[in-house]
Amino acid sequence: MIPAPNSEPILRILVADKVAMRCHLLADALQRSGRFQAAAANPKRVLSLLEKSRMDGAYDVVLVSVGSAEEPAESAHFVRQIHELDPHLSIVVLLDAMDRTLVVETFRAGAHGLFCRSDSFEALCKCIRCVHGGQVWANSEELQFVVDAIVEHGPSVSLVPGSRPLSKREEEITYLVAEGFSNRQISERLGLSEHTIKNYLFRVFEKLGVSTRVGLALYALKQGKRSRPQAASTSGSSSDQGRPLILTKNSTLPS
């Protein structure tokens, strides 16, 4: 066994798969890497183990294997059961193939990352570390599925009746917010002070009748004027990636 680097704690992984051989092979590979403690179980056994261990936090990450023949609703239900048993547990869904409904529904059910089984083992290890560290793991196409679902089914954001249209500068700042830029980054990009950016944002919030940066991002997406989002963490090559769409629960007024 190769010892794990001192800077990386050994994470406890639970692999869930209906196919016993595949489940145990993956758990063994993770265990032999020296970076993880891994156990394997079928879905029913996984729920039983989590039920017994949720008080002591016996696991850090659950890898949920989903085959190409799986029903999206069934897979999402299993992910939701895991999430409800332990909301603090990180969940990575392993996919045989890309499926829009499966991607959207598993993220909605509580998954923190999606990983294609055709990618490398080293990429999987990185995915596990990133997800456990609080990041979301998805490639650009998977993230686009999620964003499209937000645009199609999310709350409608538009100008408050009687409000004047956004000025060119206000629209520019709105779309930079949607790209995930902070006030400081926007001020540096536009050559304006942070105080001026805050003033612009207050006026935009008032015109749109929203109070969060998420609301601004939804408005920008509804208008269809921003480019396709790219993944913050991807399972693909190391080529340059675009900025992710940042949707955080605490992104309120000027930050």
PyRosetta script that sets phi, psi and omega in degrees:
from pyrosetta import init, pose_from_sequence

init()
pose = pose_from_sequence("MIPAPNSEPILRILVADKVAMRCHLLADALQRSGRFQAAAANPKRVLSLLEKSRMDGAYDVVLVSVGSAEEPAESAHFVRQIHELDPHLSIVVLLDAMDRTLVVETFRAGAHGLFCRSDSFEALCKCIRCVHGGQVWANSEELQFVVDAIVEHGPSVSLVPGSRPLSKREEEITYLVAEGFSNRQISERLGLSEHTIKNYLFRVFEKLGVSTRVGLALYALKQGKRSRPQAASTSGSSSDQGRPLILTKNSTLPS")
pose.set_psi(1, 131.6)
pose.set_omega(1, 178.7)
pose.set_phi(2, -81.9)
pose.set_psi(2, 125.7)
pose.set_omega(2, -178.9)
pose.set_phi(3, -66.2)
pose.set_psi(3, 143.7)
pose.set_omega(3, 179.4)
pose.set_phi(4, -73.5)
pose.set_psi(4, 147.0)
pose.set_omega(4, 175.9)
pose.set_phi(5, -57.8)
pose.set_psi(5, 147.2)
pose.set_omega(5, -177.1)
pose.set_phi(6, -59.1)
pose.set_psi(6, -28.7)
pose.set_omega(6, -176.3)
pose.set_phi(7, -80.5)
pose.set_psi(7, -9.0)
pose.set_omega(7, -177.5)
pose.set_phi(8, -117.8)
pose.set_psi(8, 109.8)
pose.set_omega(8, 177.2)
pose.set_phi(9, -66.5)
pose.set_psi(9, 151.8)
pose.set_omega(9, 178.0)
pose.set_phi(10, -77.0)
pose.set_psi(10, 119.0)
pose.set_omega(10, -178.8)
pose.set_phi(11, -89.0)
pose.set_psi(11, 150.7)
pose.set_omega(11, -179.7)
pose.set_phi(12, -98.8)
pose.set_psi(12, 116.8)
pose.set_omega(12, -173.5)
pose.set_phi(13, -113.2)
pose.set_psi(13, 137.3)
pose.set_omega(13, 174.1)
pose.set_phi(14, -117.8)
pose.set_psi(14, 119.5)
pose.set_omega(14, -178.3)
pose.set_phi(15, -98.3)
pose.set_psi(15, 124.7)
pose.set_omega(15, -179.5)
pose.set_phi(16, -113.5)
pose.set_psi(16, 121.6)
pose.set_omega(16, -179.4)
pose.set_phi(17, -156.5)
pose.set_psi(17, 138.6)
pose.set_omega(17, 177.1)
pose.set_phi(18, -70.2)
pose.set_psi(18, -26.5)
pose.set_omega(18, -179.4)
pose.set_phi(19, -88.7)
pose.set_psi(19, 106.1)
pose.set_omega(19, -171.9)
pose.set_phi(20, -57.7)
pose.set_psi(20, -47.1)
pose.set_omega(20, -177.5)
pose.set_phi(21, -62.2)
pose.set_psi(21, -46.7)
pose.set_omega(21, 179.6)
pose.set_phi(22, -62.2)
pose.set_psi(22, -39.4)
pose.set_omega(22, -179.9)
pose.set_phi(23, -62.0)
pose.set_psi(23, -48.0)
pose.set_omega(23, -177.4)
pose.set_phi(24, -72.1)
pose.set_psi(24, -34.7)
pose.set_omega(24, 178.0)
pose.set_phi(25, -62.6)
pose.set_psi(25, -42.5)
pose.set_omega(25, 180.0)
pose.set_phi(26, -67.8)
pose.set_psi(26, -43.8)
pose.set_omega(26, 179.1)
pose.set_phi(27, -61.5)
pose.set_psi(27, -40.6)
pose.set_omega(27, 178.8)
pose.set_phi(28, -64.1)
pose.set_psi(28, -42.1)
pose.set_omega(28, 179.6)
pose.set_phi(29, -62.7)
pose.set_psi(29, -42.3)
pose.set_omega(29, 178.7)
pose.set_phi(30, -64.8)
pose.set_psi(30, -41.1)
pose.set_omega(30, -180.0)
pose.set_phi(31, -64.5)
pose.set_psi(31, -45.2)
pose.set_omega(31, -177.5)
pose.set_phi(32, -67.4)
pose.set_psi(32, -21.1)
pose.set_omega(32, -179.8)
pose.set_phi(33, -66.0)
pose.set_psi(33, -20.1)
pose.set_omega(33, -179.2)
pose.set_phi(34, 80.4)
pose.set_psi(34, -0.2)
pose.set_omega(34, -178.4)
pose.set_phi(35, -103.0)
pose.set_psi(35, -9.7)
pose.set_omega(35, -175.1)
pose.set_phi(36, -142.4)
pose.set_psi(36, 155.1)
pose.set_omega(36, 164.5)
pose.set_phi(37, -105.1)
pose.set_psi(37, 121.7)
pose.set_omega(37, -172.4)
pose.set_phi(38, -126.3)
pose.set_psi(38, 141.3)
pose.set_omega(38, 175.4)
pose.set_phi(39, -128.7)
pose.set_psi(39, 153.6)
pose.set_omega(39, -178.0)
pose.set_phi(40, -122.9)
pose.set_psi(40, 143.8)
pose.set_omega(40, 179.0)
pose.set_phi(41, -161.8)
pose.set_psi(41, 156.4)
pose.set_omega(41, 174.4)
pose.set_phi(42, -76.3)
pose.set_psi(42, 164.1)
pose.set_omega(42, -175.1)
pose.set_phi(43, -52.3)
pose.set_psi(43, -43.7)
pose.set_omega(43, -179.1)
pose.set_phi(44, -63.5)
pose.set_psi(44, -42.1)
pose.set_omega(44, 179.7)
pose.set_phi(45, -67.7)
pose.set_psi(45, -35.6)
pose.set_omega(45, 178.5)
pose.set_phi(46, -59.6)
pose.set_psi(46, -46.7)
pose.set_omega(46, 180.0)
pose.set_phi(47, -62.8)
pose.set_psi(47, -37.7)
pose.set_omega(47, 178.1)
pose.set_phi(48, -65.7)
pose.set_psi(48, -42.7)
pose.set_omega(48, 179.1)
pose.set_phi(49, -64.1)
pose.set_psi(49, -42.6)
pose.set_omega(49, -179.6)
pose.set_phi(50, -68.0)
pose.set_psi(50, -35.6)
pose.set_omega(50, 177.7)
pose.set_phi(51, -61.8)
pose.set_psi(51, -41.3)
pose.set_omega(51, -178.0)
pose.set_phi(52, -75.6)
pose.set_psi(52, -28.5)
pose.set_omega(52, -171.4)
pose.set_phi(53, -107.0)
pose.set_psi(53, 2.4)
pose.set_omega(53, -173.0)
pose.set_phi(54, -66.1)
pose.set_psi(54, -21.6)
pose.set_omega(54, 179.0)
pose.set_phi(55, -76.5)
pose.set_psi(55, -32.2)
pose.set_omega(55, -177.5)
pose.set_phi(56, -104.1)
pose.set_psi(56, 0.8)
pose.set_omega(56, 176.7)
pose.set_phi(57, 57.9)
pose.set_psi(57, 56.8)
pose.set_omega(57, -174.7)
pose.set_phi(58, -71.4)
pose.set_psi(58, -17.5)
pose.set_omega(58, -177.1)
pose.set_phi(59, -129.4)
pose.set_psi(59, 151.9)
pose.set_omega(59, 178.3)
pose.set_phi(60, -102.2)
pose.set_psi(60, -38.2)
pose.set_omega(60, -175.6)
pose.set_phi(61, -140.5)
pose.set_psi(61, 140.4)
pose.set_omega(61, 172.5)
pose.set_phi(62, -113.6)
pose.set_psi(62, 127.7)
pose.set_omega(62, 174.7)
pose.set_phi(63, -99.2)
pose.set_psi(63, 114.4)
pose.set_omega(63, -177.9)
pose.set_phi(64, -101.5)
pose.set_psi(64, 113.0)
pose.set_omega(64, -178.6)
pose.set_phi(65, -87.2)
pose.set_psi(65, 126.6)
pose.set_omega(65, -179.1)
pose.set_phi(66, -120.8)
pose.set_psi(66, 120.7)
pose.set_omega(66, 179.8)
pose.set_phi(67, -82.1)
pose.set_psi(67, 167.1)
pose.set_omega(67, -177.8)
pose.set_phi(68, -65.9)
pose.set_psi(68, -21.6)
pose.set_omega(68, -178.0)
pose.set_phi(69, -92.0)
pose.set_psi(69, -1.9)
pose.set_omega(69, -177.5)
pose.set_phi(70, -68.9)
pose.set_psi(70, 143.4)
pose.set_omega(70, 173.5)
pose.set_phi(71, -79.1)
pose.set_psi(71, 130.8)
pose.set_omega(71, 179.7)
pose.set_phi(72, -53.7)
pose.set_psi(72, -41.5)
pose.set_omega(72, -178.9)
pose.set_phi(73, -63.9)
pose.set_psi(73, -40.1)
pose.set_omega(73, 179.6)
pose.set_phi(74, -66.8)
pose.set_psi(74, -44.2)
pose.set_omega(74, 179.7)
pose.set_phi(75, -64.8)
pose.set_psi(75, -44.1)
pose.set_omega(75, 179.7)
pose.set_phi(76, -63.4)
pose.set_psi(76, -37.7)
pose.set_omega(76, 179.0)
pose.set_phi(77, -63.1)
pose.set_psi(77, -41.1)
pose.set_omega(77, 179.1)
pose.set_phi(78, -65.2)
pose.set_psi(78, -43.4)
pose.set_omega(78, 177.5)
pose.set_phi(79, -61.0)
pose.set_psi(79, -41.8)
pose.set_omega(79, 179.9)
pose.set_phi(80, -63.7)
pose.set_psi(80, -38.5)
pose.set_omega(80, 177.7)
pose.set_phi(81, -61.7)
pose.set_psi(81, -42.7)
pose.set_omega(81, 178.1)
pose.set_phi(82, -62.9)
pose.set_psi(82, -46.5)
pose.set_omega(82, -178.2)
pose.set_phi(83, -62.2)
pose.set_psi(83, -39.2)
pose.set_omega(83, -179.3)
pose.set_phi(84, -71.0)
pose.set_psi(84, -31.9)
pose.set_omega(84, 177.3)
pose.set_phi(85, -67.9)
pose.set_psi(85, -37.6)
pose.set_omega(85, 179.6)
pose.set_phi(86, -150.1)
pose.set_psi(86, 91.8)
pose.set_omega(86, -177.9)
pose.set_phi(87, -60.5)
pose.set_psi(87, -20.3)
pose.set_omega(87, -178.2)
pose.set_phi(88, -89.0)
pose.set_psi(88, -6.2)
pose.set_omega(88, -178.7)
pose.set_phi(89, -78.2)
pose.set_psi(89, 134.9)
pose.set_omega(89, 178.1)
pose.set_phi(90, -81.4)
pose.set_psi(90, 135.3)
pose.set_omega(90, -176.7)
pose.set_phi(91, -122.7)
pose.set_psi(91, 125.5)
pose.set_omega(91, 175.4)
pose.set_phi(92, -116.6)
pose.set_psi(92, 127.5)
pose.set_omega(92, 179.0)
pose.set_phi(93, -98.9)
pose.set_psi(93, 125.3)
pose.set_omega(93, 178.8)
pose.set_phi(94, -94.8)
pose.set_psi(94, 123.3)
pose.set_omega(94, -175.0)
pose.set_phi(95, -111.1)
pose.set_psi(95, 142.1)
pose.set_omega(95, 171.1)
pose.set_phi(96, -79.8)
pose.set_psi(96, -36.6)
pose.set_omega(96, -177.2)
pose.set_phi(97, -151.5)
pose.set_psi(97, 158.7)
pose.set_omega(97, -179.6)
pose.set_phi(98, -73.6)
pose.set_psi(98, 132.8)
pose.set_omega(98, 176.4)
pose.set_phi(99, -144.5)
pose.set_psi(99, 120.8)
pose.set_omega(99, -173.8)
pose.set_phi(100, -58.1)
pose.set_psi(100, -49.1)
pose.set_omega(100, -177.9)
pose.set_phi(101, -62.9)
pose.set_psi(101, -42.7)
pose.set_omega(101, -179.5)
pose.set_phi(102, -63.8)
pose.set_psi(102, -42.3)
pose.set_omega(102, 178.9)
pose.set_phi(103, -60.1)
pose.set_psi(103, -51.4)
pose.set_omega(103, -176.6)
pose.set_phi(104, -64.9)
pose.set_psi(104, -45.9)
pose.set_omega(104, -174.6)
pose.set_phi(105, -70.3)
pose.set_psi(105, -35.4)
pose.set_omega(105, 179.2)
pose.set_phi(106, -72.2)
pose.set_psi(106, -36.3)
pose.set_omega(106, 174.1)
pose.set_phi(107, -64.7)
pose.set_psi(107, -41.9)
pose.set_omega(107, 179.8)
pose.set_phi(108, -63.8)
pose.set_psi(108, -31.7)
pose.set_omega(108, -178.2)
pose.set_phi(109, -78.1)
pose.set_psi(109, -15.0)
pose.set_omega(109, 177.8)
pose.set_phi(110, 129.1)
pose.set_psi(110, 4.4)
pose.set_omega(110, 177.2)
pose.set_phi(111, -67.1)
pose.set_psi(111, 147.9)
pose.set_omega(111, 179.0)
pose.set_phi(112, -108.9)
pose.set_psi(112, -11.5)
pose.set_omega(112, -179.7)
pose.set_phi(113, -160.3)
pose.set_psi(113, 151.7)
pose.set_omega(113, 174.6)
pose.set_phi(114, -123.4)
pose.set_psi(114, 133.9)
pose.set_omega(114, -177.0)
pose.set_phi(115, -134.3)
pose.set_psi(115, 129.0)
pose.set_omega(115, 179.1)
pose.set_phi(116, -81.8)
pose.set_psi(116, 129.8)
pose.set_omega(116, -175.1)
pose.set_phi(117, -64.8)
pose.set_psi(117, -16.9)
pose.set_omega(117, -179.9)
pose.set_phi(118, -78.9)
pose.set_psi(118, -11.7)
pose.set_omega(118, 179.2)
pose.set_phi(119, -78.5)
pose.set_psi(119, 171.9)
pose.set_omega(119, -172.0)
pose.set_phi(120, -74.5)
pose.set_psi(120, 159.7)
pose.set_omega(120, 177.6)
pose.set_phi(121, -65.4)
pose.set_psi(121, -38.6)
pose.set_omega(121, 178.8)
pose.set_phi(122, -62.8)
pose.set_psi(122, -37.4)
pose.set_omega(122, 177.4)
pose.set_phi(123, -65.3)
pose.set_psi(123, -37.4)
pose.set_omega(123, 177.7)
pose.set_phi(124, -63.5)
pose.set_psi(124, -43.3)
pose.set_omega(124, 178.0)
pose.set_phi(125, -59.9)
pose.set_psi(125, -41.6)
pose.set_omega(125, 177.9)
pose.set_phi(126, -65.5)
pose.set_psi(126, -41.1)
pose.set_omega(126, 178.0)
pose.set_phi(127, -58.0)
pose.set_psi(127, -47.0)
pose.set_omega(127, -179.2)
pose.set_phi(128, -59.5)
pose.set_psi(128, -45.8)
pose.set_omega(128, -179.9)
pose.set_phi(129, -62.6)
pose.set_psi(129, -44.7)
pose.set_omega(129, -177.9)
pose.set_phi(130, -64.4)
pose.set_psi(130, -44.8)
pose.set_omega(130, -179.3)
pose.set_phi(131, -65.4)
pose.set_psi(131, -42.1)
pose.set_omega(131, 178.0)
pose.set_phi(132, -64.4)
pose.set_psi(132, -28.0)
pose.set_omega(132, 178.7)
pose.set_phi(133, -81.3)
pose.set_psi(133, 2.7)
pose.set_omega(133, 176.2)
pose.set_phi(134, 100.5)
pose.set_psi(134, 4.2)
pose.set_omega(134, -179.9)
pose.set_phi(135, -92.7)
pose.set_psi(135, 162.0)
pose.set_omega(135, 174.8)
pose.set_phi(136, -101.6)
pose.set_psi(136, 131.7)
pose.set_omega(136, -178.2)
pose.set_phi(137, -110.7)
pose.set_psi(137, 118.2)
pose.set_omega(137, 177.0)
pose.set_phi(138, -162.1)
pose.set_psi(138, 147.6)
pose.set_omega(138, 174.9)
pose.set_phi(139, -83.5)
pose.set_psi(139, 175.0)
pose.set_omega(139, -172.1)
pose.set_phi(140, -62.2)
pose.set_psi(140, -37.1)
pose.set_omega(140, -178.9)
pose.set_phi(141, -69.6)
pose.set_psi(141, -41.2)
pose.set_omega(141, 177.8)
pose.set_phi(142, -64.0)
pose.set_psi(142, -42.3)
pose.set_omega(142, 178.9)
pose.set_phi(143, -64.6)
pose.set_psi(143, -35.9)
pose.set_omega(143, 178.0)
pose.set_phi(144, -63.3)
pose.set_psi(144, -38.0)
pose.set_omega(144, 176.6)
pose.set_phi(145, -57.3)
pose.set_psi(145, -44.6)
pose.set_omega(145, -178.2)
pose.set_phi(146, -66.6)
pose.set_psi(146, -44.9)
pose.set_omega(146, 179.6)
pose.set_phi(147, -62.2)
pose.set_psi(147, -41.8)
pose.set_omega(147, 177.9)
pose.set_phi(148, -59.7)
pose.set_psi(148, -39.4)
pose.set_omega(148, 179.6)
pose.set_phi(149, -65.9)
pose.set_psi(149, -37.1)
pose.set_omega(149, 177.4)
pose.set_phi(150, -64.3)
pose.set_psi(150, -44.9)
pose.set_omega(150, -179.2)
pose.set_phi(151, -64.0)
pose.set_psi(151, -41.1)
pose.set_omega(151, -176.8)
pose.set_phi(152, -73.0)
pose.set_psi(152, -37.9)
pose.set_omega(152, -171.7)
pose.set_phi(153, -119.3)
pose.set_psi(153, -3.7)
pose.set_omega(153, -179.3)
pose.set_phi(154, -75.2)
pose.set_psi(154, 172.6)
pose.set_omega(154, -179.7)
pose.set_phi(155, -64.6)
pose.set_psi(155, 144.7)
pose.set_omega(155, 180.0)
pose.set_phi(156, -78.0)
pose.set_psi(156, 132.8)
pose.set_omega(156, 177.7)
pose.set_phi(157, -124.0)
pose.set_psi(157, 122.9)
pose.set_omega(157, -179.8)
pose.set_phi(158, -150.8)
pose.set_psi(158, 175.6)
pose.set_omega(158, -179.2)
pose.set_phi(159, -61.6)
pose.set_psi(159, 138.4)
pose.set_omega(159, 174.1)
pose.set_phi(160, -65.4)
pose.set_psi(160, 135.6)
pose.set_omega(160, 179.6)
pose.set_phi(161, -52.1)
pose.set_psi(161, 130.7)
pose.set_omega(161, 179.9)
pose.set_phi(162, 91.8)
pose.set_psi(162, -9.6)
pose.set_omega(162, -179.8)
pose.set_phi(163, -80.3)
pose.set_psi(163, 148.8)
pose.set_omega(163, 175.5)
pose.set_phi(164, -74.6)
pose.set_psi(164, 149.2)
pose.set_omega(164, 177.8)
pose.set_phi(165, -58.3)
pose.set_psi(165, 156.6)
pose.set_omega(165, 176.3)
pose.set_phi(166, -64.3)
pose.set_psi(166, 139.4)
pose.set_omega(166, 175.6)
pose.set_phi(167, -72.5)
pose.set_psi(167, 168.9)
pose.set_omega(167, 179.6)
pose.set_phi(168, -58.4)
pose.set_psi(168, -42.6)
pose.set_omega(168, 179.8)
pose.set_phi(169, -67.4)
pose.set_psi(169, -40.0)
pose.set_omega(169, 178.8)
pose.set_phi(170, -64.1)
pose.set_psi(170, -40.0)
pose.set_omega(170, 177.0)
pose.set_phi(171, -65.3)
pose.set_psi(171, -41.2)
pose.set_omega(171, 179.9)
pose.set_phi(172, -59.7)
pose.set_psi(172, -44.9)
pose.set_omega(172, -179.5)
pose.set_phi(173, -67.9)
pose.set_psi(173, -38.5)
pose.set_omega(173, 178.9)
pose.set_phi(174, -59.5)
pose.set_psi(174, -44.3)
pose.set_omega(174, -178.1)
pose.set_phi(175, -73.7)
pose.set_psi(175, -26.6)
pose.set_omega(175, 174.1)
pose.set_phi(176, -69.7)
pose.set_psi(176, -38.3)
pose.set_omega(176, 174.3)
pose.set_phi(177, -60.4)
pose.set_psi(177, -43.4)
pose.set_omega(177, 179.7)
pose.set_phi(178, -63.3)
pose.set_psi(178, -28.0)
pose.set_omega(178, 177.7)
pose.set_phi(179, -78.6)
pose.set_psi(179, -6.4)
pose.set_omega(179, 176.8)
pose.set_phi(180, 98.2)
pose.set_psi(180, 7.7)
pose.set_omega(180, 180.0)
pose.set_phi(181, -74.9)
pose.set_psi(181, 141.4)
pose.set_omega(181, 175.2)
pose.set_phi(182, -81.0)
pose.set_psi(182, 169.0)
pose.set_omega(182, 178.1)
pose.set_phi(183, -58.0)
pose.set_psi(183, -40.8)
pose.set_omega(183, -179.3)
pose.set_phi(184, -63.9)
pose.set_psi(184, -43.5)
pose.set_omega(184, 179.2)
pose.set_phi(185, -65.4)
pose.set_psi(185, -37.3)
pose.set_omega(185, 178.0)
pose.set_phi(186, -66.1)
pose.set_psi(186, -41.5)
pose.set_omega(186, -179.7)
pose.set_phi(187, -63.4)
pose.set_psi(187, -39.6)
pose.set_omega(187, 178.4)
pose.set_phi(188, -67.6)
pose.set_psi(188, -38.8)
pose.set_omega(188, -177.7)
pose.set_phi(189, -68.5)
pose.set_psi(189, -37.9)
pose.set_omega(189, -175.9)
pose.set_phi(190, -97.7)
pose.set_psi(190, -6.4)
pose.set_omega(190, -179.9)
pose.set_phi(191, 71.2)
pose.set_psi(191, 32.2)
pose.set_omega(191, 179.3)
pose.set_phi(192, -120.0)
pose.set_psi(192, 160.4)
pose.set_omega(192, 178.7)
pose.set_phi(193, -75.1)
pose.set_psi(193, 157.1)
pose.set_omega(193, 177.0)
pose.set_phi(194, -61.7)
pose.set_psi(194, -36.1)
pose.set_omega(194, 179.0)
pose.set_phi(195, -60.3)
pose.set_psi(195, -41.3)
pose.set_omega(195, 178.7)
pose.set_phi(196, -65.7)
pose.set_psi(196, -40.2)
pose.set_omega(196, 178.4)
pose.set_phi(197, -62.3)
pose.set_psi(197, -42.4)
pose.set_omega(197, 178.4)
pose.set_phi(198, -61.1)
pose.set_psi(198, -41.5)
pose.set_omega(198, 178.9)
pose.set_phi(199, -62.7)
pose.set_psi(199, -42.2)
pose.set_omega(199, 176.9)
pose.set_phi(200, -60.5)
pose.set_psi(200, -44.1)
pose.set_omega(200, -177.8)
pose.set_phi(201, -65.1)
pose.set_psi(201, -38.5)
pose.set_omega(201, 177.0)
pose.set_phi(202, -59.2)
pose.set_psi(202, -41.9)
pose.set_omega(202, 179.9)
pose.set_phi(203, -67.3)
pose.set_psi(203, -38.8)
pose.set_omega(203, 178.8)
pose.set_phi(204, -66.0)
pose.set_psi(204, -45.0)
pose.set_omega(204, 177.9)
pose.set_phi(205, -56.4)
pose.set_psi(205, -42.2)
pose.set_omega(205, -178.7)
pose.set_phi(206, -66.5)
pose.set_psi(206, -42.9)
pose.set_omega(206, -178.9)
pose.set_phi(207, -66.6)
pose.set_psi(207, -35.8)
pose.set_omega(207, -177.2)
pose.set_phi(208, -91.5)
pose.set_psi(208, -11.6)
pose.set_omega(208, -179.5)
pose.set_phi(209, 69.1)
pose.set_psi(209, 33.1)
pose.set_omega(209, 178.7)
pose.set_phi(210, -119.8)
pose.set_psi(210, 167.0)
pose.set_omega(210, -179.4)
pose.set_phi(211, -130.8)
pose.set_psi(211, 6.0)
pose.set_omega(211, -179.5)
pose.set_phi(212, -132.7)
pose.set_psi(212, 160.0)
pose.set_omega(212, 176.5)
pose.set_phi(213, -69.5)
pose.set_psi(213, -24.9)
pose.set_omega(213, 174.9)
pose.set_phi(214, -61.5)
pose.set_psi(214, -41.5)
pose.set_omega(214, 178.4)
pose.set_phi(215, -59.8)
pose.set_psi(215, -39.8)
pose.set_omega(215, 177.6)
pose.set_phi(216, -65.7)
pose.set_psi(216, -40.0)
pose.set_omega(216, 179.6)
pose.set_phi(217, -63.9)
pose.set_psi(217, -41.3)
pose.set_omega(217, 178.4)
pose.set_phi(218, -64.3)
pose.set_psi(218, -39.1)
pose.set_omega(218, 177.6)
pose.set_phi(219, -61.4)
pose.set_psi(219, -46.1)
pose.set_omega(219, -179.1)
pose.set_phi(220, -62.1)
pose.set_psi(220, -41.3)
pose.set_omega(220, 179.5)
pose.set_phi(221, -66.2)
pose.set_psi(221, -40.4)
pose.set_omega(221, 179.2)
pose.set_phi(222, -61.9)
pose.set_psi(222, -34.9)
pose.set_omega(222, -179.3)
pose.set_phi(223, -73.3)
pose.set_psi(223, -20.2)
pose.set_omega(223, 177.7)
pose.set_phi(224, 68.9)
pose.set_psi(224, 28.1)
pose.set_omega(224, -175.6)
pose.set_phi(225, -103.5)
pose.set_psi(225, -4.1)
pose.set_omega(225, -179.0)
pose.set_phi(226, -102.1)
pose.set_psi(226, 160.0)
pose.set_omega(226, -177.6)
pose.set_phi(227, -73.6)
pose.set_psi(227, 166.2)
pose.set_omega(227, 177.2)
pose.set_phi(228, -61.7)
pose.set_psi(228, 134.2)
pose.set_omega(228, -179.7)
pose.set_phi(229, -71.4)
pose.set_psi(229, 152.0)
pose.set_omega(229, 175.8)
pose.set_phi(230, -112.8)
pose.set_psi(230, 164.4)
pose.set_omega(230, -175.6)
pose.set_phi(231, -77.8)
pose.set_psi(231, 144.8)
pose.set_omega(231, 174.4)
pose.set_phi(232, -71.2)
pose.set_psi(232, -40.6)
pose.set_omega(232, 174.5)
pose.set_phi(233, -130.2)
pose.set_psi(233, 131.0)
pose.set_omega(233, -177.9)
pose.set_phi(234, -125.1)
pose.set_psi(234, 159.0)
pose.set_omega(234, 179.0)
pose.set_phi(235, -98.7)
pose.set_psi(235, 9.2)
pose.set_omega(235, -177.1)
pose.set_phi(236, -95.0)
pose.set_psi(236, -145.0)
pose.set_omega(236, -176.5)
pose.set_phi(237, -76.2)
pose.set_psi(237, 178.9)
pose.set_omega(237, -178.2)
pose.set_phi(238, -94.1)
pose.set_psi(238, 20.5)
pose.set_omega(238, 179.5)
pose.set_phi(239, -67.2)
pose.set_psi(239, 162.7)
pose.set_omega(239, -177.3)
pose.set_phi(240, -58.7)
pose.set_psi(240, 136.4)
pose.set_omega(240, 180.0)
pose.set_phi(241, -114.1)
pose.set_psi(241, 150.4)
pose.set_omega(241, 177.1)
pose.set_phi(242, -77.3)
pose.set_psi(242, 174.9)
pose.set_omega(242, 179.1)
pose.set_phi(243, -75.1)
pose.set_psi(243, 140.8)
pose.set_omega(243, 178.5)
pose.set_phi(244, -78.3)
pose.set_psi(244, 158.4)
pose.set_omega(244, 170.2)
pose.set_phi(245, -75.6)
pose.set_psi(245, 125.4)
pose.set_omega(245, -177.5)
pose.set_phi(246, -100.3)
pose.set_psi(246, 112.4)
pose.set_omega(246, 176.9)
pose.set_phi(247, -121.8)
pose.set_psi(247, 100.3)
pose.set_omega(247, -177.1)
pose.set_phi(248, -117.8)
pose.set_psi(248, 148.4)
pose.set_omega(248, -176.3)
pose.set_phi(249, -64.6)
pose.set_psi(249, -28.9)
pose.set_omega(249, -174.7)
pose.set_phi(250, -105.1)
pose.set_psi(250, 19.7)
pose.set_omega(250, 178.9)
pose.set_phi(251, -83.1)
pose.set_psi(251, 78.3)
pose.set_omega(251, 179.9)
pose.set_phi(252, -96.7)
pose.set_psi(252, -178.6)
pose.set_omega(252, -175.4)
pose.set_phi(253, -18.1)
pose.set_psi(253, -147.8)
pose.set_omega(253, -169.6)
pose.set_phi(254, -68.7)
pose.set_psi(254, 122.7)
pose.set_omega(254, -179.7)
pose.set_phi(255, -132.9)
pose.dump_pdb("model.pdb")
